[in-house]
Amino acid sequence: MELPRVFAKPIEKKINNVQEVYKESERDERMDVKGFIKDLYHSGRIPYMIDFRLVLNNNEVLEDRIATRTDNYIITKSNKKIYINDIKMIEEIKKA
């Protein structure tokens, strides 16, 4: 059985459908610290009983416990007040 012929109009213009993708490296490296802290407090876990590693924007690394938080700051058990936007990364230190 012979298939029917299909009409295809020839394309006369140049097709440029390649999309440029740009990645902002700092944004990809930063985690959502406010979201992490919010999820931590809503998880039912006790933050001041958990050790955390905090990496600040100036690459200073702190290992401490979070005593409390406000909208813009956290206060550690060692009584340091840290602006949340100055935190690049926060992670829980797992005990072996």
MOHU-V948333 format. One record per residue. N is the residue number from 1. PHI is phi in radians with two decimals (NA if undefined). OMEGA is omega in whole degrees, -180 to 180 (999 if undefined). D_LAST is the distance of its C-alpha to the last C-alpha in Angstrom with 2 decimals. Layout:
BEGIN
[[N,PHI,OMEGA,D_LAST] [N,PHI,OMEGA,D_LAST]]
END
This chain:
BEGIN
[[1,NA,-178,71.45] [2,-1.55,180,71.47] [3,-1.37,179,68.87] [4,-1.22,179,70.21] [5,-1.41,-179,70.17] [6,-1.96,178,67.83] [7,-1.50,176,68.97] [8,-2.24,180,66.48] [9,-1.21,179,67.72] [10,-1.17,-180,66.95] [11,-1.53,-175,64.62] [12,-1.77,-179,66.59] [13,-1.78,179,64.17] [14,-1.34,179,61.15] [15,-1.72,179,57.89] [16,-2.19,-178,55.02] [17,-1.87,176,52.10] [18,-1.42,-179,49.36] [19,-1.77,177,47.04] [20,-1.43,179,45.38] [21,-2.07,178,41.72] [22,-2.00,-180,40.32] [23,-2.20,176,36.72] [24,-1.58,-170,35.85] [25,-1.11,-177,32.84] [26,-1.13,-179,31.72] [27,-1.14,180,31.81] [28,-1.24,-179,29.69] [29,-1.36,-178,27.03] [30,-1.39,177,26.87] [31,-1.75,178,24.92] [32,-1.44,-175,26.29] [33,-1.18,179,24.67] [34,-1.06,178,27.02] [35,-1.14,178,26.22] [36,-1.07,-179,22.44] [37,-1.16,179,23.03] [38,-1.08,179,25.62] [39,-1.10,179,23.48] [40,-1.10,-179,20.68] [41,-1.27,179,23.31] [42,-1.55,-178,24.92] [43,-1.42,-178,21.85] [44,1.57,177,21.97] [45,-1.39,-178,18.54] [46,-1.78,-174,18.75] [47,-1.08,-177,18.25] [48,-1.36,174,18.56] [49,-1.85,-175,15.46] [50,-2.03,175,13.26] [51,-1.45,-180,12.55] [52,-2.20,171,14.38] [53,-1.91,-180,15.49] [54,-1.93,174,19.25] [55,-1.93,-178,21.49] [56,-1.58,-179,25.09] [57,-1.06,179,28.28] [58,-1.54,179,29.02] [59,1.14,172,25.69] [60,-1.30,-179,24.41] [61,-1.94,178,20.62] [62,-2.07,172,19.50] [63,-2.07,-173,16.14] [64,-2.79,175,17.06] [65,-1.91,180,17.29] [66,-1.54,179,20.23] [67,-1.44,-180,22.73] [68,-2.77,180,25.36] [69,-2.50,168,27.13] [70,-2.14,179,30.71] [71,-1.13,-173,32.24] [72,-2.05,-175,31.96] [73,-2.33,164,29.54] [74,-2.09,176,26.16] [75,-2.08,-177,25.83] [76,-1.54,178,22.64] [77,-1.14,177,21.76] [78,-1.52,173,23.18] [79,1.19,174,26.38] [80,-1.73,177,26.55] [81,-1.70,-175,28.59] [82,-2.11,177,27.60] [83,-1.21,-174,29.92] [84,-1.07,179,28.13] [85,-1.23,176,30.29] [86,-1.50,-179,29.07] [87,-1.63,179,25.50] [88,-1.49,-177,25.09] [89,-2.64,175,21.52] [90,-2.39,178,18.84] [91,-2.55,178,15.31] [92,-1.38,176,12.41] [93,-1.55,-179,9.47] [94,-1.35,178,6.39] [95,-1.61,-177,3.77] [96,-1.42,999,0.00]]
END
